Amino acid sequence: MVKSSLSYSTTGQLSSNRYYPPRVHEAEVILHNLLRMFHSQVFIYSRFSPQGAAAIVRAQNEQYVDIMFRIHAEFQLNTPPQQPFWFTPAQFTGHIIINRASSHIDFFYLHVPSDNKLNVDLEWLNGPRESNTMEVDIGYIQQMELRSSSPSRTIGNVRHPEKIKKREEIAWISEMSERDALDVIEKEMYSFKQVCPFFIL
């Protein structure tokens, strides 16, 4: 879990009246470099919860590890003198298969899920005070993704395609369904979902 250590305002969320992301550190750098492929002004911690990222090992065997992850981040599309304009996807869901030595990636896919009718929040300021000049709209992104076209290659050690197993051909020693993995991540990011429901008979 990559959690935010940023300071909140008294409203319980980070300020909308800003343009440039804060400096990133350690594990945050990987997330930042990935998401800035969409836009340079990426904030890997959204202004409101849930923030950051969470991941889980979905499956594993002696050679590979299958990891699913979820990121909550957003983008600031404007620069001064224009007022801030925030582009906030509902979430980024990711899937990566790497070897245990972490020397190569066999599969990578990061996307904004599009199975709901609404999956992006748009917010912009019409004046200097965000408390009473914020405009909001909600929209739909049909496709926003990063996908590997082939397994990674190591310089000086070119891997032969015939030796690479397709994702569907990998036999896992232990695994859970993708749906169960995403449910675990969701509970990590939303603490209220960890409460077990009970019924009064």
Solvent accessible surface area in square Angstrom, and as a share of the most:
residue,aa,sasa,rsa
1,M,97,0.43
2,V,34,0.20
3,K,133,0.56
4,S,30,0.19
5,S,108,0.69
6,L,56,0.28
7,S,102,0.66
8,Y,99,0.38
9,S,57,0.37
10,T,146,0.85
11,T,108,0.63
12,G,47,0.46
13,Q,63,0.28
14,L,13,0.06
15,S,45,0.29
16,S,0,0.00
17,N,67,0.35
18,R,53,0.19
19,Y,42,0.16
20,Y,131,0.50
21,P,37,0.23
22,P,59,0.37
23,R,199,0.73
24,V,34,0.20
25,H,105,0.47
26,E,158,0.71
27,A,58,0.45
28,E,30,0.13
29,V,59,0.34
30,I,117,0.60
31,L,21,0.10
32,H,32,0.14
33,N,75,0.38
34,L,36,0.18
35,L,0,0.00
36,R,114,0.42
37,M,130,0.58
38,F,55,0.23
39,H,59,0.26
40,S,64,0.42
41,Q,21,0.09
42,V,0,0.00
43,F,2,0.01
44,I,8,0.04
45,Y,14,0.05
46,S,3,0.02
47,R,1,0.00
48,F,69,0.29
49,S,84,0.54
50,P,17,0.11
51,Q,17,0.08
52,G,1,0.01
53,A,7,0.05
54,A,5,0.04
55,A,62,0.48
56,I,33,0.17
57,V,72,0.41
58,R,26,0.10
59,A,1,0.01
60,Q,68,0.30
61,N,18,0.09
62,E,151,0.68
63,Q,96,0.43
64,Y,6,0.02
65,V,18,0.10
66,D,1,0.01
67,I,38,0.19
68,M,6,0.03
69,F,21,0.09
70,R,20,0.07
71,I,0,0.00
72,H,14,0.06
73,A,1,0.01
74,E,0,0.00
75,F,2,0.01
76,Q,0,0.00
77,L,68,0.34
78,N,31,0.16
79,T,59,0.35
80,P,68,0.43
81,P,136,0.85
82,Q,109,0.48
83,Q,67,0.30
84,P,0,0.00
85,F,55,0.23
86,W,0,0.00
87,F,41,0.17
88,T,10,0.06
89,P,4,0.03
90,A,56,0.44
91,Q,37,0.16
92,F,0,0.00
93,T,11,0.07
94,G,1,0.01
95,H,11,0.05
96,I,31,0.15
97,I,0,0.00
98,I,34,0.17
99,N,17,0.09
100,R,122,0.44
101,A,80,0.62
102,S,83,0.54
103,S,67,0.43
104,H,23,0.10
105,I,66,0.33
106,D,18,0.09
107,F,34,0.14
108,F,26,0.11
109,Y,44,0.17
110,L,0,0.00
111,H,42,0.19
112,V,5,0.03
113,P,28,0.18
114,S,45,0.29
115,D,125,0.65
116,N,102,0.52
117,K,183,0.78
118,L,102,0.51
119,N,7,0.03
120,V,9,0.05
121,D,29,0.15
122,L,39,0.19
123,E,23,0.10
124,W,71,0.25
125,L,4,0.02
126,N,91,0.47
127,G,7,0.07
128,P,108,0.68
129,R,159,0.58
130,E,55,0.24
131,S,94,0.61
132,N,105,0.54
133,T,34,0.20
134,M,53,0.23
135,E,77,0.34
136,V,86,0.50
137,D,73,0.38
138,I,94,0.48
139,G,19,0.18
140,Y,106,0.40
141,I,26,0.13
142,Q,146,0.65
143,Q,129,0.58
144,M,27,0.12
145,E,49,0.22
146,L,33,0.16
147,R,138,0.50
148,S,40,0.26
149,S,119,0.77
150,S,69,0.45
151,P,33,0.21
152,S,44,0.28
153,R,145,0.53
154,T,59,0.34
155,I,177,0.90
156,G,79,0.76
157,N,96,0.49
158,V,92,0.53
159,R,44,0.16
160,H,93,0.41
161,P,90,0.57
162,E,138,0.62
163,K,151,0.64
164,I,39,0.20
165,K,107,0.45
166,K,137,0.58
167,R,85,0.31
168,E,144,0.65
169,E,101,0.45
170,I,14,0.07
171,A,78,0.61
172,W,43,0.15
173,I,127,0.64
174,S,53,0.34
175,E,108,0.48
176,M,65,0.29
177,S,57,0.37
178,E,71,0.32
179,R,140,0.51
180,D,74,0.39
181,A,0,0.00
182,L,38,0.19
183,D,52,0.27
184,V,72,0.41
185,I,4,0.02
186,E,44,0.20
187,K,99,0.42
188,E,80,0.36
189,M,17,0.08
190,Y,57,0.22
191,S,83,0.53
192,F,137,0.57
193,K,76,0.32
194,Q,99,0.44
195,V,110,0.63
196,C,104,0.62
197,P,112,0.70
198,F,165,0.69
199,F,167,0.70
200,I,157,0.80
201,L,209,1.04
